[in-house]
């Protein structure tokens, strides 16, 4: 029996992240271990250095804000480190993004029985080389061996069903993200 090929797409968001698997016929959004479709892009280290990601980490945003970080995607591509004083740790934004990506990767393993090595990750249209390089580095740190980046408006147009057979035309694509707003004009 031939092995099925799966393709993994990830939206590494400022506020929330999500993953979807395409098996050649159907696209399925990957559920988290809590059964939700979104993983909050939030990371927390406690005083023992134990890591918490996603919805469980979000519970500590108000009660332990010094050791719980969100919106670190805004710092991707910079040398800014985020401190976790209780654990006496500092992490770069791409290291925190890697933890979110690792969590999504493990959700795929839990749901589909395999640990993906390759992924397509969407990035804001205005990400420049440093931000894109940091996103690629985060994916490699998360255990992916190959990653391709796609701009969010292009991913949105493809998800909406655009195909080359539709002929010449223009698409106005809005991306109302949690941390960015993109409006892009695509010409086909």
N, C-alpha and C positions, 0 to 999 in steps of 0.2 A: 504494500500500500504506500502510495506517495505521501510524503510529508506536506501538510498544508503550509502555505506561506502567509504570514501575518505582517502587516505594516502598522507601525505605531506612530501616531501623531500626538504631540503635546503642546498645550497652550500653557506656557510658564508665565503666569500672570502676576501682576503687581499685588493684587488683592487675593485672587483665587487661581488655582491651577487645575487643569484637567487633562486626561489622556483618553484617546480613542484608538480602537484597533479596527483595521480594515482587513478582511479575510479574502478579498478578491470579489466578493459579492455584497457583503453587508458591512456597514460601519456600526460599531457598538461603543458607546461611552463606557469607560472602565469605572466600576464602582470602587469606592474606598472600603477599607475594612469595617467602617461604620455604616456602609450601605449607601452613602451619598455619592453624587456625581462630581462634586467639587472638593478640592483640598485647599483650605485656606493657606496662603503662602506665608506661614507664620512658623517661627522656630523659637524654642525655649531650651535653655540649659539650666538645670537646677544646681544646688550647691555641691552635689556629688559629681557633677558633670554629665548627668543623665540627660539625654536628648529627647524632646517631645516635639512632634511636628503636626501641623494641620489643626483640626478642630480641637483636639486636646490641648494644644499649645494656646489656642485662641482664648481659652477659658482664663488664662493668666495675664492677658493684656492689661487689665485694670488692677489686679491684685499684685502683680510682680512685673511692672513695665521695664525695669532695668535689666531683667534677664529674659525678656520675651521681645522678639524683634519681628516687625512686619515691614512691608514696603521697601525692603532692601533692594528690590529690582531697580529702583530709581538710582542706586549707587553703582550699578554694574559698570565695569570698565574703569572704575576709579581705584585708588589705593586706600580708600577709606575703610577702616576696620570698625566693626561693631563689637562693643564690649559686653561681656556677660560676667559682671563682677562677682556674683556668688560662686561661680565655677572658676573664676580667675582665668577666663578665656577671652580671646579676641578672634573674630572671624571676618574674612573678606566677604563681600556680597556674593561672589560666585561660589564660595564654600557653603553659604547658607542656601543658595539656590540649588546646589548639588544635593543637599539633604532633602529638599522638596522633590527634586527629580528622582532621587533614590526611593523615596516613599511611593511615588507614582509607579516606578518600575516594579517595586515589590507588589503593588496592587495588581499589576498585570500578571505577575507570577501566581498570586493567590487565585485570581479569577480564571486564568487561561492555562496555567500549568507550565509556563515557560518564562524564563528571564530574558527579556529582549536585550539585544546588543546594539541595535540600530534604532534611530528615531529621527523624525522630522519635528523640529521645534519652531513654533511661530514666535516672531519678535516684532516689536513695533516698527512701523515704516521708517521712523526717524532714527532708529538705532544706527550708530556709526560703527566703524571698525572696532574701537575699544569695547563697546558694549556687546557687539556680536562675538568678538573673540572671548570675552568673559563668559558669555552664554555657552559657547562651545566648550570652554574649559570646565564649566559647571557640569555639563553632560559627561565629559570624560571622567571627572571626579566621581560622578554618580555610578560609573561602571559601564557606560556605553562605549563601544569601540568605534562607532561611526555615527556622526550626526550631521544632518543637513538643516539649515535655517531657511525659513520662508517668511516673508513679510506678512503680517497679519491681514492687511487688505487683500492680498492675493489669496491667502488661505480662505478668507471669507467668500471671495468671488467663486472659488472652486467649490466650496461647501454649498453655495447657493445653486450650484448646478451649471455654471458657465462651461460651455464647451466651444472648441474652435469651429464646430459646424454651425454655430449661430450667426456667423458672418460678421461684417464690420459693424461696430457700434461702440457706444461708451457706457460704462458702468460707474455710477457714483457709489462708493462703498464707505459706509460709516462703521467705525469700530468704537463702540461706547464701552471701553474697558474700565476697570476699577481704578486704574492709575493713569491711563492715557486716553486721549480721544484722538482718533485718526479719521480724517476724511481724505479719501484718495479717488482720483479719477483714473479709471483703467480704460484704455483703448484697445479694442479687439479688431 
